[in-house]
Amino acid sequence: MSLSISSSSSSVSTSSSANVGAQIQRLQQQIKDTQQKLKDLSSSDMDAESKQRMSDLLQAQIQVLQAQMEALQRQQAQQAQDAAARKQAAAQGADAATAQKPASPGRVDVYV
């Protein structure tokens, strides 16, 4: 049985939330595929030492993929938080503009 290990690196960059979501899904699939390789390894005809090395490599790859996924999830959460803050700031700006607008033109309020 021949098993191969592929390494993929995903750079975490600012991108749209949908793109981040797609990257997370790809990483989840890669984790699932790597876990399946790990299961298949137990029934391979490799010697014990080779199996152990391959198992260690596959487990390390899973850890790397999980770390990448966590970074993307943090990025996604930050993007959502930023979007909410922008929305709130825009709403407050609209409220402030309405509050400063005179009730009717030519009318002056006098307070004593």
Buried (B, 14 or more C-beta within 10 A) or exposed (E): EEBEEEEEEBEEEEBEEEEBEEBBEBBEEBBEEBBEBBEEBEEBEBEEEEBEEBBEBBEEBBEBBEEBBEBBBEBBEEBEEEEEEEEEEEEEEEEEEEEEEEEEEEEEEEEE
